[in-house]
Amino acid sequence: MSRRKSDKSKKLKGYLGIFYTILLLLIIIDFFIPKHPYFRWEGFPSFYAAFAFVAFVVLVLAAKYILRKIVMRDEDYYG
């Protein structure tokens, strides 16, 4: 059984290595693609990736701390 786990671990590390290599290549390519930004900050390299990450974090935190209090019901709500 530990042999299978080791094989899965090696595959996962391989897939993650490929994934991170692709991400690095995309970031490097982003420096060479000409941009025509409307706003000044849109011209920064990887602006949209950083913006999306920040938006994702804000949505998760809002769901956890704000929306949960609105949507969550008492433990015996259905009982």
JONOR-V36060 format. One record per run of one state. SS is the DSSP state (~ for helix, > for strand, _ for the rest). FROM is the first residue (numbers start at 1). LEN is the number of residues. Records with the same first field share a line. If there is no record, write none. Layout:
# JONOR-V36060
SS: FROM-LEN / FROM-LEN
This chain:
# JONOR-V36060
_: 1-1 / 31-9 / 44-3 / 72-8
~: 2-29 / 40-4 / 47-25
